[in-house]
């Protein structure tokens, strides 16, 4: 498959080496997709739910980065910003899931592991569903997970806050995205002037998600023999 990010289209602050890592990792992530996962029982059931979670979130991340690139090429960098912010959240939520699963596996607690992976995969904030299926399926607020994730790297919070400033309608980020103040008037555009900035941010958000890929591999390796282990 062709490179998503082309070397001759990079913003000035993104290196070829940086984007080569991103393109190679995206290729591996696409190769991780499977067509189905069969129903099983016992520990195999838990293993399958871990893989189900990873499958759906890998697909969501790939959809976001590919859609963001389409929107940049179509002259709609604001939409790419929305994709980048959601992609950053994907990086955080997958990292948080893997960390928690590894913690439960370390404790060798089969019941807690099974409950966590199923309830996290089917987590919801819909009151009717929670009333039907139980409070254990309540989704953790994404900002709580983002807070933990940003402790890994001090630059994460700045990137996430900058993205939020642009995509939230109640911020000056919207003004600066669509308007250029001059001495005599305010000049408007449709955001296409921000395409290079949006591309740089999309590549950075993708790079951050791609950092989850080695941890995905480690978890997949760890649970490969999980159904047979005592």
Backbone as numpy.savetxt, mean C-alpha at the origin, in Angstrom:
# Nx Ny Nz CAx CAy CAz Cx Cy Cz
7.06 -8.20 -19.22 6.21 -7.00 -19.22 7.09 -5.75 -19.22
6.66 -4.70 -19.89 7.43 -3.48 -19.98 7.60 -2.83 -18.60
8.64 -1.99 -18.50 8.86 -1.25 -17.27 7.72 -0.26 -17.05
7.19 -0.20 -15.85 6.13 0.76 -15.58 6.69 2.18 -15.58
7.82 2.35 -14.91 8.47 3.65 -14.85 9.64 3.66 -15.83
9.58 4.52 -16.83 10.59 4.56 -17.89 11.77 5.43 -17.47
12.96 4.96 -17.78 14.17 5.67 -17.38 14.25 7.08 -17.96
13.72 7.28 -19.15 13.84 8.59 -19.79 12.70 9.54 -19.42
11.85 9.14 -18.47 10.75 10.01 -18.04 10.84 10.38 -16.56
11.98 10.14 -15.94 12.09 10.32 -14.50 12.26 11.78 -14.11
11.64 12.19 -12.98 11.90 13.52 -12.44 13.37 13.63 -12.03
13.86 14.85 -11.93 15.27 15.06 -11.66 15.77 14.50 -10.35
14.88 14.34 -9.36 15.32 13.88 -8.04 15.21 12.36 -7.88
14.85 11.65 -8.93 14.74 10.19 -8.88 15.84 9.59 -9.76
16.66 8.72 -9.18 17.76 8.13 -9.94 17.31 6.90 -10.70
18.08 6.56 -11.73 17.81 5.36 -12.51 17.92 4.13 -11.63
18.93 4.10 -10.76 19.13 2.95 -9.87 17.92 2.75 -8.95
17.38 3.84 -8.45 16.21 3.81 -7.56 15.01 3.19 -8.28
14.75 3.68 -9.49 13.57 3.21 -10.21 13.78 1.80 -10.76
15.02 1.41 -11.02 15.28 0.03 -11.45 14.87 -0.96 -10.36
15.15 -0.60 -9.10 14.74 -1.45 -7.97 13.22 -1.56 -7.93
12.54 -0.44 -8.14 11.08 -0.44 -8.11 10.52 -1.32 -9.23
11.01 -1.13 -10.45 10.50 -1.91 -11.58 10.73 -3.40 -11.38
11.91 -3.77 -10.88 12.21 -5.19 -10.66 11.32 -5.78 -9.59
11.06 -5.00 -8.54 10.21 -5.50 -7.46 8.77 -5.63 -7.91
8.29 -4.68 -8.69 6.93 -4.78 -9.24 6.78 -6.04 -10.09
7.80 -6.37 -10.84 7.76 -7.59 -11.65 7.61 -8.81 -10.76
8.34 -8.86 -9.64 8.23 -10.00 -8.72 6.86 -10.03 -8.05
6.33 -8.87 -7.71 5.01 -8.82 -7.09 3.93 -9.33 -8.04
4.02 -8.95 -9.31 3.05 -9.45 -10.28 3.14 -10.97 -10.39
4.37 -11.49 -10.30 4.57 -12.94 -10.42 4.02 -13.68 -9.21
3.76 -12.99 -8.11 3.22 -13.64 -6.92 1.73 -13.92 -7.02
1.07 -13.30 -7.98 -0.39 -13.46 -8.07 -0.74 -14.89 -8.47
-1.76 -15.42 -7.81 -2.28 -16.75 -8.15 -3.76 -16.61 -8.50
-4.29 -17.61 -9.19 -5.67 -17.54 -9.66 -6.68 -17.93 -8.57
-6.29 -18.83 -7.67 -7.22 -19.26 -6.63 -6.44 -19.88 -5.48
-7.12 -19.97 -4.33 -6.60 -20.68 -3.16 -7.72 -21.58 -2.67
-7.44 -22.85 -2.54 -8.47 -23.83 -2.20 -8.82 -23.79 -0.72
-10.06 -24.19 -0.39 -10.48 -24.33 0.99 -9.80 -25.55 1.62
-9.28 -25.36 2.83 -8.71 -26.48 3.58 -9.14 -26.35 5.03
-8.59 -27.18 5.89 -8.97 -27.16 7.30 -7.73 -27.10 8.18
-7.97 -26.82 9.46 -6.88 -26.81 10.42 -5.86 -25.72 10.14
-4.58 -26.06 10.37 -3.53 -25.09 10.15 -3.42 -24.66 8.69
-3.76 -25.54 7.78 -3.74 -25.18 6.36 -4.73 -24.05 6.09
-5.84 -24.06 6.82 -6.85 -23.01 6.70 -6.25 -21.67 7.09
-5.50 -21.64 8.20 -4.85 -20.41 8.65 -3.81 -19.95 7.64
-3.00 -20.88 7.18 -1.99 -20.57 6.17 -2.64 -19.96 4.94
-3.76 -20.53 4.50 -4.43 -20.02 3.32 -4.95 -18.60 3.52
-5.45 -18.30 4.71 -5.96 -16.96 4.96 -4.83 -15.93 4.98
-3.65 -16.32 5.43 -2.50 -15.42 5.35 -2.22 -15.11 3.89
-2.21 -16.14 3.06 -1.95 -15.94 1.64 -3.07 -15.17 0.95
-4.31 -15.38 1.39 -5.44 -14.64 0.83 -5.26 -13.15 1.10
-4.90 -12.83 2.34 -4.68 -11.43 2.70 -3.61 -10.81 1.81
-2.50 -11.50 1.67 -1.40 -10.98 0.86 -1.80 -10.84 -0.60
-2.55 -11.81 -1.12 -2.97 -11.76 -2.51 -3.82 -10.53 -2.81
-4.81 -10.26 -1.96 -5.71 -9.15 -2.26 -5.00 -7.81 -2.10
-4.08 -7.72 -1.14 -3.41 -6.44 -0.94 -2.30 -6.21 -1.97
-1.66 -7.25 -2.42 -0.72 -7.10 -3.53 -1.46 -6.60 -4.77
-2.62 -7.18 -5.03 -3.41 -6.74 -6.19 -3.85 -5.29 -6.03
-4.27 -4.92 -4.84 -4.70 -3.52 -4.63 -3.53 -2.56 -4.85
-2.37 -2.91 -4.32 -1.20 -2.06 -4.49 -0.82 -1.92 -5.96
-0.81 -3.02 -6.69 -0.47 -2.96 -8.11 -1.50 -2.14 -8.88
-2.77 -2.27 -8.53 -3.81 -1.47 -9.18 -3.59 0.02 -8.93
-3.19 0.36 -7.72 -2.98 1.76 -7.37 -1.80 2.37 -8.12
-0.68 1.65 -8.15 0.50 2.22 -8.81 0.28 2.30 -10.32
-0.34 1.29 -10.90 -0.58 1.31 -12.34 -1.61 2.39 -12.71
-2.63 2.55 -11.88 -3.63 3.59 -12.13 -3.03 4.98 -11.96
-2.16 5.13 -10.97 -1.50 6.42 -10.77 -0.69 6.83 -11.98
0.00 5.88 -12.58 0.80 6.17 -13.77 -0.09 6.56 -14.95
-1.21 5.87 -15.09 -2.16 6.21 -16.16 -2.66 7.65 -15.99
-2.99 8.02 -14.75 -3.53 9.36 -14.50 -2.49 10.45 -14.75
-1.23 10.18 -14.42 -0.18 11.16 -14.70 -0.06 11.38 -16.20
-0.05 10.30 -16.96 0.07 10.42 -18.42 -1.16 11.08 -19.04
-2.28 11.02 -18.33 -3.50 11.66 -18.82 -3.61 13.11 -18.34
-2.61 13.60 -17.63 -2.63 14.98 -17.16 -3.48 15.21 -15.93
-3.66 14.17 -15.11 -4.47 14.30 -13.89 -3.63 13.90 -12.67
-2.61 14.68 -12.33 -1.72 14.31 -11.22 -2.41 14.26 -9.86
-3.51 15.00 -9.70 -4.21 14.94 -8.42 -4.69 13.52 -8.14
-5.23 12.85 -9.15 -5.70 11.48 -8.98 -4.52 10.56 -8.66
-3.38 10.83 -9.29 -2.17 10.07 -8.97 -1.77 10.27 -7.51
-2.00 11.49 -7.00 -1.72 11.74 -5.59 -2.61 10.91 -4.67
-3.86 10.76 -5.05 -4.77 9.90 -4.29 -4.28 8.46 -4.29
-3.82 8.01 -5.46 -3.28 6.65 -5.58 -2.02 6.50 -4.72
-1.17 7.51 -4.72 0.08 7.45 -3.95 -0.20 7.37 -2.46
-1.17 8.16 -2.01 -1.51 8.13 -0.58 -2.07 6.77 -0.19
-2.95 6.23 -1.02 -3.51 4.91 -0.74 -2.43 3.83 -0.80
-1.46 4.00 -1.70 -0.37 3.05 -1.81 0.51 3.08 -0.57
0.74 4.26 -0.05 1.48 4.40 1.22 0.75 3.67 2.33
-0.58 3.82 2.37 -1.37 3.12 3.37 -1.30 1.61 3.19
-1.25 1.16 1.92 -1.07 -0.27 1.66 0.26 -0.76 2.24
1.32 0.01 2.04 2.62 -0.37 2.58 2.54 -0.52 4.09
1.85 0.41 4.74 1.74 0.38 6.20 0.91 -0.80 6.68
-0.21 -1.06 6.03 -1.12 -2.09 6.54 -0.57 -3.49 6.29
0.14 -3.69 5.18 0.76 -4.99 4.93 1.91 -5.22 5.89
2.72 -4.18 6.11 3.81 -4.28 7.10 3.25 -4.64 8.48
2.16 -3.98 8.89 1.58 -4.22 10.20 1.04 -5.64 10.31
0.40 -6.11 9.26 -0.15 -7.47 9.23 0.98 -8.50 9.39
2.03 -8.35 8.61 3.14 -9.31 8.65 3.79 -9.32 10.03
3.99 -8.14 10.60 4.61 -8.06 11.92 3.77 -8.78 12.97
2.45 -8.59 12.91 1.56 -9.22 13.89 1.50 -10.73 13.69
1.44 -11.19 12.43 1.42 -12.63 12.17 2.71 -13.27 12.68
3.84 -12.66 12.43 5.11 -13.21 12.91 5.15 -13.27 14.43
4.59 -12.26 15.06 4.53 -12.25 16.53 3.69 -13.41 17.05
2.56 -13.68 16.42 1.69 -14.77 16.85 2.32 -16.13 16.55
3.00 -16.24 15.40 3.67 -17.48 15.07 4.81 -17.77 16.06
5.48 -16.72 16.50 6.54 -16.89 17.50 5.99 -17.47 18.80
4.75 -17.11 19.11 4.12 -17.60 20.34 3.52 -18.99 20.16
3.50 -19.47 18.92 2.94 -20.79 18.60 1.49 -20.91 19.07
0.75 -19.81 18.91 -0.65 -19.77 19.34 -1.54 -19.93 18.12
-1.94 -21.16 17.84 -2.72 -21.46 16.64 -4.06 -20.72 16.62
-4.77 -20.74 17.75 -6.10 -20.13 17.78 -6.03 -18.62 17.56
-5.08 -17.97 18.23 -4.95 -16.52 18.08 -4.52 -16.15 16.67
-3.65 -16.97 16.10 -3.19 -16.70 14.73 -4.35 -16.82 13.75
-5.12 -17.90 13.89 -6.27 -18.09 13.00 -7.27 -16.95 13.12
-7.59 -16.57 14.35 -8.57 -15.49 14.54 -8.06 -14.18 13.94
-6.78 -13.89 14.16 -6.24 -12.63 13.66 -6.28 -12.56 12.14
-5.79 -13.60 11.47 -5.67 -13.50 10.01 -7.04 -13.46 9.33
-8.01 -14.15 9.92 -9.35 -14.12 9.31 -10.04 -12.79 9.58
-9.98 -12.33 10.82 -10.66 -11.07 11.14 -9.98 -9.88 10.50
-8.66 -9.92 10.33 -7.98 -8.81 9.65 -8.29 -8.82 8.16
-8.38 -9.99 7.58 -8.69 -10.07 6.14 -10.10 -9.57 5.86
-11.03 -9.86 6.76 -12.43 -9.49 6.57 -12.84 -8.30 7.43
-11.85 -7.52 7.87 -12.13 -6.38 8.75 -13.04 -5.37 8.06
-13.88 -4.73 8.84 -14.84 -3.77 8.30 -15.13 -2.68 9.32
-15.64 -1.58 8.84 -16.15 -0.53 9.73 -17.65 -0.34 9.52
-18.26 -1.25 8.79 -19.69 -1.20 8.52 -20.45 -1.68 9.76
-21.28 -0.82 10.38 -21.97 -1.19 11.62 -22.85 -2.42 11.49
-23.54 -2.56 10.37 -24.44 -3.71 10.20 -23.65 -5.01 10.14
-22.53 -5.01 9.44 -21.71 -6.22 9.37 -21.10 -6.56 10.73
-20.68 -5.53 11.45 -20.11 -5.77 12.78 -21.17 -6.34 13.72
-22.40 -5.86 13.59 -23.47 -6.39 14.42 -23.75 -7.84 14.09
-23.60 -8.20 12.81 -23.87 -9.56 12.37 -22.73 -10.51 12.73
-21.49 -10.09 12.49 -20.35 -11.00 12.61 -19.54 -10.82 13.89
-19.69 -9.69 14.57 -19.01 -9.51 15.84 -17.95 -8.42 15.81
-17.71 -7.86 16.99 -16.78 -6.73 17.12 -15.35 -7.10 16.78
-15.02 -8.40 16.82 -13.65 -8.81 16.51 -13.27 -8.51 15.06
-14.27 -8.24 14.21 -13.99 -7.91 12.82 -13.84 -6.40 12.60
-13.84 -5.63 13.67 -13.72 -4.18 13.54 -12.34 -3.80 13.00
-12.31 -2.99 11.96 -11.05 -2.60 11.33 -10.31 -1.58 12.20
-9.01 -1.74 12.29 -8.17 -0.78 12.99 -8.09 0.50 12.17
-8.22 1.64 12.83 -8.12 2.92 12.12 -6.78 3.01 11.39
-6.80 3.35 10.12 -5.58 3.39 9.32 -4.57 4.37 9.89
-5.04 5.46 10.52 -4.10 6.43 11.07 -3.32 5.85 12.25
-3.93 4.91 12.96 -3.22 4.22 14.04 -2.07 3.40 13.45
-2.35 2.70 12.37 -1.31 1.89 11.71 -0.26 2.79 11.08
-0.69 3.89 10.46 0.26 4.83 9.87 1.21 5.36 10.94
0.69 5.65 12.13 1.53 6.15 13.21 2.63 5.17 13.57
2.28 3.90 13.65 3.31 2.88 13.95 4.30 2.76 12.80
3.78 2.81 11.58 4.62 2.63 10.41 5.64 3.77 10.28
5.21 4.98 10.56 6.08 6.14 10.39 7.22 6.17 11.40
7.12 5.36 12.44 8.23 5.27 13.39 9.44 4.56 12.78
9.23 3.84 11.67 10.32 3.14 11.01 11.29 4.10 10.32
10.75 5.21 9.83 11.56 6.14 9.05 11.00 7.55 9.22
11.80 8.52 9.65 11.27 9.86 9.89 10.76 10.56 8.64
11.18 10.12 7.45 10.71 10.76 6.22 9.31 10.31 5.83
8.84 9.20 6.40 7.51 8.69 6.04 6.41 9.66 6.43
6.50 10.21 7.63 5.43 11.10 8.10 5.33 12.34 7.21
6.47 12.89 6.82 6.44 14.08 5.98 5.79 13.77 4.63
6.14 12.63 4.04 5.55 12.26 2.76 4.04 12.06 2.89
3.62 11.35 3.92 2.19 11.07 4.09 1.42 12.36 4.35
1.97 13.24 5.17 1.29 14.50 5.47 1.22 15.39 4.24
2.28 15.40 3.44 2.25 16.21 2.21 1.18 15.69 1.24
1.07 14.38 1.12 0.04 13.80 0.26 -1.35 14.14 0.78
-1.52 14.05 2.09 -2.82 14.36 2.69 -3.19 15.82 2.46
-2.19 16.69 2.50 -2.43 18.12 2.30 -3.01 18.39 0.92
-2.58 17.63 -0.06 -3.05 17.84 -1.43 -4.40 17.18 -1.68
-4.58 15.95 -1.19 -5.79 15.21 -1.55 -6.99 15.54 -0.67
-6.77 16.15 0.50 -7.90 16.56 1.33 -8.48 17.88 0.82
-9.79 18.02 0.73 -10.38 19.23 0.18 -10.32 20.44 1.11
-9.97 20.23 2.38 -9.99 21.33 3.34 -8.60 21.88 3.61
-7.70 21.81 2.62 -6.33 22.24 2.88 -5.85 23.19 1.79
-4.78 23.92 2.11 -4.21 24.82 1.12 -3.52 24.04 0.01
-3.29 22.74 0.21 -2.68 21.93 -0.83 -3.48 21.96 -2.12
-4.80 22.00 -2.01 -5.65 22.05 -3.21 -5.42 23.37 -3.94
-5.33 24.45 -3.20 -5.08 25.75 -3.82 -3.76 25.73 -4.59
-2.72 25.24 -3.94 -1.40 25.26 -4.58 -1.30 24.26 -5.72
-2.18 23.27 -5.74 -2.17 22.29 -6.84 -2.78 22.88 -8.10
-3.80 23.73 -7.95 -4.55 24.21 -9.12 -4.38 25.70 -9.39
-3.65 26.41 -8.56 -3.56 27.87 -8.74 -2.12 28.36 -8.57
-1.76 29.35 -9.37 -0.45 30.00 -9.28 -0.66 31.47 -8.95
-0.36 31.92 -7.75 -0.49 33.34 -7.41 0.57 34.18 -8.13
0.18 35.30 -8.66 1.12 36.27 -9.24 0.89 37.61 -8.53
1.66 38.60 -8.90 1.50 39.92 -8.27 0.15 40.55 -8.57
-0.41 40.22 -9.74 -1.63 40.90 -10.18 -2.88 40.03 -10.21
-2.70 38.71 -10.21 -3.88 37.85 -10.32 -3.51 36.42 -9.91
-4.55 35.59 -9.81 -4.38 34.17 -9.56 -4.60 33.43 -10.87
-3.59 32.71 -11.31 -3.69 31.95 -12.55 -4.02 30.50 -12.25
-4.99 29.96 -12.98 -5.44 28.59 -12.73 -4.98 27.64 -13.83
-4.81 26.39 -13.47 -4.53 25.32 -14.43 -5.20 24.05 -13.89
-5.16 22.97 -14.62 -5.83 21.73 -14.21 -4.91 20.77 -13.46
-3.77 21.26 -13.05 -2.86 20.44 -12.25 -1.77 19.78 -13.05
-1.84 19.90 -14.39 -0.85 19.21 -15.22 0.57 19.70 -14.96
0.71 20.91 -14.43 2.03 21.44 -14.11 2.70 20.65 -12.98
1.91 19.89 -12.25 2.44 19.12 -11.12 2.76 17.68 -11.51
2.78 17.39 -12.80 2.96 16.00 -13.23 4.30 15.42 -12.78
5.38 16.18 -12.91 6.69 15.68 -12.47 6.71 15.43 -10.97
6.12 16.34 -10.22 6.04 16.16 -8.76 5.24 14.92 -8.42
4.10 14.75 -9.09 3.25 13.59 -8.83 3.97 12.29 -9.18
4.72 12.31 -10.28 5.46 11.11 -10.67 6.51 10.76 -9.63
7.23 11.75 -9.14 8.23 11.50 -8.11 7.62 10.92 -6.85
6.47 11.45 -6.45 5.80 10.96 -5.24 5.27 9.55 -5.45
4.72 9.29 -6.63 4.21 7.94 -6.92 5.34 6.92 -6.88
6.48 7.28 -7.43 7.62 6.36 -7.40 8.08 6.13 -5.96
8.11 7.17 -5.15 8.52 7.01 -3.75 7.54 6.13 -2.98
6.24 6.36 -3.17 5.24 5.55 -2.49 5.34 4.09 -2.93
5.60 3.89 -4.21 5.77 2.52 -4.72 7.00 1.87 -4.11
8.07 2.62 -4.01 9.31 2.11 -3.40 9.06 1.67 -1.96
8.29 2.47 -1.24 7.99 2.14 0.16 7.17 0.85 0.24
6.18 0.70 -0.66 5.44 -0.56 -0.67 6.35 -1.71 -1.07
7.22 -1.49 -2.04 8.12 -2.55 -2.50 9.02 -3.05 -1.38
9.27 -2.22 -0.38 10.09 -2.64 0.75 9.42 -3.75 1.55
8.10 -3.91 1.38 7.38 -5.01 2.04 7.65 -6.35 1.36
8.09 -6.32 0.11 8.20 -7.56 -0.67 9.14 -8.59 -0.04
10.33 -8.21 0.47 11.17 -9.22 1.14 10.50 -9.82 2.37
9.71 -8.99 3.09 9.02 -9.49 4.28 7.89 -10.44 3.88
7.24 -10.16 2.75 6.23 -11.08 2.22 6.88 -12.42 1.92
8.03 -12.37 1.27 8.75 -13.60 0.92 9.13 -14.39 2.17
9.63 -13.70 3.18 10.02 -14.38 4.42 8.82 -15.05 5.09
7.68 -14.35 5.10 6.49 -14.93 5.72 5.99 -16.12 4.92
6.00 -16.00 3.60 5.58 -17.14 2.77 6.49 -18.34 3.00
7.78 -18.10 3.11 8.72 -19.20 3.40 8.44 -19.81 4.78
8.12 -18.95 5.73 7.89 -19.42 7.09 6.67 -20.31 7.20
5.61 -19.97 6.48 4.35 -20.71 6.62 4.24 -21.85 5.61
5.25 -22.01 4.77 5.16 -23.07 3.76 4.88 -24.44 4.38
5.55 -24.75 5.49 5.37 -26.03 6.18 4.53 -25.89 7.44
3.85 -24.77 7.57 3.07 -24.52 8.80 2.00 -25.57 9.06
1.26 -26.03 8.06 0.22 -27.06 8.35 0.78 -28.35 8.92
2.04 -28.66 8.59 2.63 -29.92 9.05 3.35 -29.79 10.38
3.60 -28.52 10.82 4.35 -28.31 12.06 3.47 -28.51 13.26
4.11 -28.84 14.41 3.35 -29.12 15.63 3.04 -27.85 16.38
